[in-house]
Amino acid sequence: MFPLHLAFAKYYPQTLTRKGRFLANRAHRQPGNEDMYDIKQEYIKTGFPGMLKKRWVYHLLFWVVMYLMFSLFDSFSSGQPFINALREQWPHFVTYMAIVYLNLSYLIPTYLSKKRFLPYLLLLLLSSIIITPF
């Protein structure tokens, strides 16, 4: 049986996925490739491979691994239990996160991308000095 929604996908600016959901306008895509694109998008949106296409998942995995590594290193170097190292590393870890996201979201686009190196370095140093005591 011919899938009817694939026939509609050629003639309407909005196309349907295999499950019958409308997707965004795809007028810029070549005719005939809509069904393959929908199958690919459906695979990306489902399961673990689909999760890895989301930026926040990478950020979360990175920070969890870093937090565990810092805590593990602190536990071995100080000889204290791992749970205590987890509690002790939390303020330092939040500080690192604040500096990294301030750098990524404000300092790099505003200063470094415009090749203003001296203000970038000074503001990075200043933000590190201000945030570190907390």
N, C-alpha and C positions, 0 to 999 in steps of 0.2 A: 504494500500500500504506500502510495506517495505521500510524504509528509507535507501537508498543506501549508504549514507555516513557512516552509522554505520557498514556496512559490510567492507568498506574500512579501517575503523579505526582499525580493528583487524590485518590487514596484512601489513599496512604501518607504518613506524616509526613516521610519522606525522599524526595527526588525525584532523578531521573536526568537527566543532561545528554544532549545528542544523541549523545555518544560512549559513553554507558552508565555514566558514573561517578556515584556517589552524592554528593550535596551535603548540607549541614547541614539541620537541621530547618527547614521552611518553613511551619509551621502558621499563622503570623501573616499569611501572604500570602493574597490572595483567590484562590479557585479559578478556574482558567481562564487565569491569567496566568503560570503556571509555565514554559510552553514559551517565551514571549517573554523572560522573565527569564533563562532558561538560555542562550538565544542571545546575549543582550546580555552576560552574564557571560563567555561563551566568547570573544566578540570583545574584551572588555576584557582578558582574561588572555593574549591572544596578540598578538604583534607590538609595535611601538613605542607605539601608543596604550595598550596594556596596561601597558607599563613606566612610563608617565607617571602611572599611578595609584598607584605605589609611592612612599612618602615618601623612602626612601633614595636613589632615583634623582635626585630634585630636590636633595637635599643634596649628593650627589656632583657633579652638574653645576654647582651653585653654587660649591662649593669649588674645583673644577678651573678654572673661569672666573676666579674671584678670584685664584687662585695665578698663573695665566698673566698676568693684568692687572698684578698687583703686580710680577712679574718683568719684564715688558715695560717698565713705567714705570721700574723700577730700571735696566734695561739702557740705556734712552735717556738717563736723567738722569746716569748715571755714565760712559757711553761704553764700558762693558765688553761683552764678548760675552754673548749671551742665555743660553747654557748656564751661564756663571758667575753670572749674576743668578738663575737657577733654584736653583743650589746655595746662594747667599747668602740668598735669601728663605725657605728652608725653615724655619729656626728661628723666624723672625718669624711665619711663616704658622701653624705649630703653636701658637704662643702665641695668635694670634687665634682659632683654632679652640677652644682650651681655654677661653678667656674666654667665647666665644659659647655653647658647650654647657653650661658651668657656669651661665651666666645663664639659658639656656632651661630646663634640667632641674631646677635647684635654686632659684635666687634668685627668679625670677619666680613660680613656684607657691607658694613659701613666704612671700615677703614682699610682692611687688608686687600679687598677686591679692587679698591681705588688706588692701590699702591701708596697708601699713606702709612708707612712702616713705623715711624717714630711715634705718632699718636696711638697707633695700635699697641705697640709694646708698652708705652706708658700706661695706657688704660688697662691693659691686661695685668700689669704689675700692680696697679692701684686696686683693681677689683680683687686680685688675689690677696693683697694685704688687708683689705676691708673684710672680705668674707672669711678668711682663715681663722680668726679668733673664735668664730661661732662654731 
